[in-house]
Amino acid sequence: MNRSYLFAPGHNLNLLGKVFHAGADAVILDLEDAVPPSEKRTARANVASVVTTRTAWVRINAPGTGLAAADLHAVAASAHGIRIPKVETLDDVHWVAARAPEKPLICAIETAKGVANAFDIAGHPAVTHLALGGIDLQKDLGTGDGDIPMQYVRSHLVVAARAAGIAPPIDSVYPHLDDNDGLIQQAAHSRSLGLFGKSAIHPAQLTAIHATFTSGQDDIDWAREVVDAFEKAGGAAVRLPGGEFVDLPVAERAQKILDAART
């Protein structure tokens, strides 16, 4: 699974030339919020050209709009996948999937209506991830800044994704570029709730994001001990030397940590 998704605005050729060398696990070329209205056509042409030779997700404009239809006409065939902004209903997903057949979709949940319909959205067969659009959602809900107002939504998206059998949700961008401690705190909190991976708006954020979403040696050592003990017990519940009780769910969680460490 990808730890980081780095955005680059489609109208900026300088950034389009650099973003693939910044070290992100995945790149999202943006045709939406980061692109001024006067630059939409230029951004679309730039991104359509880039995705013929580079692997990238493309964030289109809001589904159902003329801008989004033009975006998909230009990039759907070559993009690795499509990130849909402001997904509110299953109809939004159907609309994009019909214009980008067989492409994986990231659905950004950025409104109260999207949160309410997250289970239906996650269940569409083309959807591989939900993503939290925290800044827009806070505006829609009228909440304050910080992680507490978004805690319910993060957990809600985790449950929706798990129920649909898709990957864990992707966390929102952290907009404060000079606050590395805050970025780490938010990423760690999100991971503890069950999200995996985080959107980024600048390469300087990648080191902290990768460190947070990479299992540490202590986690790997614990997981290896659990799996080894469980296998030696023949799949029966077992007590570790330190006193921890291990049964099948604990062993499965440990195996996931080891699997992730190998990728």
N, C-alpha and C positions, 0 to 999 in steps of 0.2 A: 504494500500500500504506500502511496505517496505521502510524505511528511509535509511537503510544501507545494503551494500552487502560486507562482509568481505572476502578477498581472503586468502587462505592458500595453500602453495605449496605441491603438492601431495607426493613428495618424503621425506618430513620431518615428520616423525612419531610423534615427540615431538609436533610440531605445530598442527598436525591433532588431537592430544589428547586434545588440549587446545581451539581450535577455536570455538567449540560449546558452550563453557562456557564464552566467551568473552563479550557477551551482544549484538551482532549484530542481526538485524532483520532477515537477511538471510546470509547464508554462501555459498561461491563459492570455491570449491576445484579445484586447478589449475593443469592442465596437460600441459600447454603451456609455456608462457614466463618465469615463475618463476622456471621452471624445466630444469636443464642442459640436453643436449642430452644424456649423459651417464646414466642419471637417469630416462629416460622416461618409461622404462619397469617397474622399481620399483614403480614409482609414479602411473602408471596405476593399478598395482596390489593392492597397498595400498588403492587407492580411490575406486576401485571396491569392496573392502571388507568393507570400511567405509559406503558407501551409502546403504548397505543392512540393516543397523540399524539406520542410521542418515538421516535426511532430509537435502539435500544439492543440489545446482546447481553444475554442473561440466563444467569447461571451457576446451574444447577439443583443439586439434591442428587445424591448418588451414584446412578448408573444402576442400575436393577433394584429400587430401594427404593420404599416407599409414598410417601415424601416427594417423590421425583423424579416419580413418576406424577402426584401432585397438582400439582406445579409445572408440568409440561407441559400438563396439562389446563387450567390457568389462563392460561398465557402463550404457548403454542406458536403460536397463531393470529396473534398480533400482534407478537411479538418479531422483531427483525431476524434474529437467529440465536441458537443455543444453544451455550453453553460447557459441555462435559461434564467434570466433575472425575473424577480418578482412573480414567481409562480404562485398562483392562488387556487387553481382548480385543476382537476384532471383534464378538462378540456384544453387548458393551456399546453399540457404535455402532448396530448393528441395532435394539436395543431402543429407543434414543432416536429414531432416524430413523423408525421405525414410528409413533411418537407425535407427531412433528414433521415431517410430510411436506413436502418441497420447501424445508426450511429449511437454510441453511448451518450447519455444525457446526465448532466449535473443540474439539479433543480434547486435554485436559490430561494429560500423561504425568507421573505422580507416584510410580510404583512401579517396582521392577525388572521385574515382569511386563509392565508397560506398555512399558518400554524394549525388552524382548525381542520384543514383538509390534508395534512401531512401524511396520514396513513394511506389515503387513496392515491396521493401523488407518488409515494414511495413504491406502491404496488404495480405501477406501470412497467411492463417488461423491458422497456428501453432505459429506464432510470437505473443508473449505477450508484449514484450518491445524492443525498440531500446536502445542502450547504446552508449554513446560517449567514444571513445578511444582517448582521447585528445593528449596524448604524441606521439603515433604513427602517428596521423593525422598531428600534427604540423611538424613532421619529413617529412612526405610525401609532405606537402604543402610548406615546407621551411619557415615557419613563425617563429616569435619570441615567447618567452614565454609570459605568462599572459593571461588574459581573453579576451582582445579586439580581437585578431586574431580569436578566436573561437566563437565570439558572433553570427555571421551569421549562423554558423553550428548548434549551440545550438537551435536557433530559427527555423531553417530549420527542424531539427529533431522533434521539438515540433509540428510543423504544419503537418509533415508527420504522426506522431503518432495519432494526433487528427483526421486527415482525414481518417485514417484507423479504427478509433474507438477503439484503444487500449490504454493502460495506458501511462502516460507521460514518456518520456525518462529518463534513469538513467544517472546521471552525471559521468564524468570521475574521476579517482583517483587524489588525490592531493599528489605529490611525496615528499613534504618537511615536514618531520616528526616533525621538531622543530619549525614550523611556524604555530601555532594554529590560530593566527589572520588571516593569509592568507587563511587558510582552511575555516574559517568562512565566510570571505569576498567572496570567490569563490562560496561556497555553497549557500549563500544568493543571490548572483547575478544569479546563475543558477535557483534557485527557482523563482525568480522574472520573469524570462523568460518563465517559465512554465514547467521546468523539475521537477521531484520529485524523491528523493533518490539519494544516491551517493555511488560509490564504495570506498572501504577503503583497505589500505595495512597494517594497524596496529591497534590493539584494542584501542590505545591511541587516535585515531581520532574519535571514535564512539560518545563520549559525545558531541563534537561540531556538528557533523553531525545530531545527533538526536535532539539537541536543535534547529537547523536551520530548520529542516523539521517537527517540531511539532508546531502546531498552538498555539500562546500565548493566555493568558487570554483575552487580549484586542481584539484580532481577534475573539475569541469565543463570547465575550460579544456583539461585533458589529454584528456578524452573527445572534445571538439570537434576538437582537433588530430588525434587518431587517426582519427575518422570521416572528416574531410575528406581526409586523406592517403590513406586506403584507397579512398575513392570516386574520387579523382583517378587512382589506380593501376588503376582498373577492376576492383577486387576482387582484385588480385594482392598478394602479400606485399610490404611496403614498409618501408624504414628511415626513421625520423624523423630530423630534423636533429640531435637530441640523442643519436642512436645506438640508440634503442629499436627493436627489430624488431617489426613489426605484421603479424599474419596474421588469418585469419577469427575465431578465438576471441577474440583481443584486441579486434578491431573490434566483435564482438557484445557483449562486456562494456562497452565504451565506449558503445555505443548504449543499453544498459540504463541507464547512469548519466544520459544525456541524457533518456531517456524519463521516468525518475523525477523529474528536476529540473523537468519540465514539468507534473507533476501537482500 
